[in-house]
Amino acid sequence: MCSLIVLATGLFSACEETAAPSKYDNWQARNDAFIDSIKAETGENYVQGVGDTKVTVPSDRMELGKLYAIEVQSGGTVSSRNYVYCKKIVDNPQGIRLLATTTASMYYRGTYINGEQFDANFEGYTALDQEIPLDADEMPWPTPFDEPADFTVNGLVDGAQWALQHARTGERWLLYIPYVVGYGVSDYTPLGSSNTILGCSVLTFDFVIGDIVED
């Protein structure tokens, strides 16, 4: 199940509208509209990255529950930069900052823009959840029956790996990943999985970041 958010390659071929049931009609246009709305809400809120020329804030100074853009520094050009959009909803300034090569134990839930789950290991937030409390006691959390997964940051899709390098252990982040920095424009079925990620899908993830996994 957790293999669905591992980095995929060779996904940027011509996009076709899916022939799936009506809830996926006009899928590319709807996903484009969704990410445009997220981008508009984000405005000029950028998290500081390497070589930034915009007005930015360090990730440790992100306002909880507020949308920020993080540049995805793989692919794209200076004139055509790609971004992942994120909210930090639980912070932990004393946590360990994740690096590209860090492997950490995580709970996650991945959903499409219509709220349908495509992969998860706990009942976290979905793309449809907009009014999210900032009181941790009011949030849904993993139960004793849920099992975390171990992920190496640079093994995730581009949008996730660039965002999570700003996160710390003990934090909780919501990510909104455009398909250009996600799984691209073609349907993708990970090796050994029966689940398929639809092409042109914005991916929403709720990540609860646990401890570093030592070799």
Residue pairs with C-beta under 8 A, 6 or more apart in sequence:
1 119
1 120
1 121
1 193
1 195
2 108
2 119
2 121
2 149
2 151
3 190
3 191
3 192
3 193
4 110
4 118
4 119
4 190
4 193
4 195
4 197
5 108
5 110
5 119
5 151
5 156
5 157
5 160
5 203
5 205
6 151
6 155
6 156
6 157
6 190
7 154
7 155
7 156
7 157
7 158
7 161
8 157
8 183
8 184
8 188
8 190
11 183
11 184
11 185
11 186
11 188
11 199
12 180
12 184
12 185
12 186
13 184
13 185
13 186
14 185
15 28
15 185
15 186
15 199
15 200
16 186
16 199
17 25
17 26
17 27
17 28
18 24
18 27
18 187
18 198
18 199
20 27
20 198
23 114
23 116
24 198
27 198
27 199
27 200
27 201
28 185
28 199
28 200
30 113
31 113
31 179
31 200
31 201
31 202
34 113
34 127
34 202
35 85
35 176
35 178
35 202
38 67
38 85
38 176
39 69
39 83
39 85
41 67
42 67
42 68
42 69
42 85
44 54
44 55
45 57
45 66
45 67
45 68
45 69
46 52
46 54
46 55
46 56
46 57
46 68
46 69
46 70
46 71
47 56
47 57
47 58
47 59
47 62
47 68
47 69
47 70
47 86
47 166
48 56
48 57
48 58
48 59
49 56
49 70
49 71
49 73
50 73
52 71
57 68
59 88
59 166
59 167
60 91
60 93
62 68
62 88
62 91
64 87
64 88
64 89
64 90
64 91
64 134
65 87
65 88
65 89
65 132
65 134
66 87
67 85
67 86
67 87
67 176
68 85
68 86
68 87
68 88
69 83
69 84
69 85
69 86
70 83
70 84
70 85
70 86
70 162
70 163
70 166
71 81
71 82
71 83
71 162
72 81
72 82
72 83
72 84
72 158
72 159
72 162
72 181
73 162
74 158
74 162
75 82
75 158
75 181
76 82
82 158
82 178
82 180
82 181
83 178
83 181
84 158
84 159
84 160
84 162
84 163
84 175
84 176
84 177
84 178
84 181
85 175
85 176
85 177
86 163
86 173
86 174
86 175
86 176
87 132
87 173
87 174
88 167
88 171
88 172
88 173
89 132
89 134
89 139
89 172
89 173
89 174
90 136
90 139
90 170
90 171
90 172
90 208
91 168
91 171
92 168
92 169
92 170
92 171
93 168
94 168
94 170
95 168
95 169
95 170
95 171
95 209
96 102
96 168
96 169
96 212
97 165
97 166
97 167
97 168
98 104
98 153
98 164
98 165
98 167
98 168
98 169
98 209
99 153
99 165
100 153
100 154
100 161
100 165
101 152
101 153
101 154
102 152
102 153
102 212
103 150
103 151
103 152
103 153
103 212
103 213
103 215
104 150
104 151
104 153
104 169
104 209
104 210
104 211
104 212
104 213
105 148
105 149
105 150
105 210
105 211
105 213
106 148
106 149
106 150
106 151
106 207
106 208
106 209
106 210
107 121
107 122
107 124
107 142
107 146
107 148
107 149
107 207
107 208
107 210
108 119
108 120
108 121
108 122
108 124
108 149
108 205
108 206
108 207
108 208
109 117
109 119
109 120
109 121
109 122
109 123
109 124
109 125
109 126
109 205
109 206
110 117
110 118
110 119
110 120
110 203
110 204
110 205
111 117
111 118
111 120
111 126
111 127
111 128
111 203
111 204
112 118
112 127
112 198
112 201
112 202
112 203
112 204
113 127
113 201
113 202
113 204
114 127
114 128
115 126
115 127
115 128
117 126
118 195
118 197
118 203
119 195
121 142
121 146
121 147
121 148
121 149
122 140
122 141
122 142
122 143
122 146
122 208
123 140
124 140
124 206
124 208
125 132
125 140
125 174
125 206
126 204
126 206
127 176
127 202
127 204
132 139
132 174
133 139
139 172
141 208
142 148
142 208
148 210
150 213
153 160
153 161
153 164
153 165
154 161
155 161
156 164
157 177
157 181
157 182
157 183
157 203
158 181
158 182
159 175
159 177
159 178
159 181
159 182
159 203
160 175
160 177
160 205
160 207
162 181
163 173
163 175
164 173
164 207
164 209
167 173
167 207
167 209
168 209
169 209
169 210
169 211
169 212
170 209
170 210
171 209
172 206
172 207
172 208
172 209
173 206
173 207
173 209
174 204
174 205
174 206
174 207
175 203
175 204
175 205
175 207
176 202
176 203
176 204
177 202
177 203
177 204
177 205
178 202
179 185
179 199
179 200
179 201
179 202
179 203
182 201
182 202
182 203
183 197
183 199
183 201
183 203
184 199
185 199
185 200
186 199
187 196
187 197
187 198
187 199
188 196
188 197
188 199
189 195
189 196
189 197
197 203
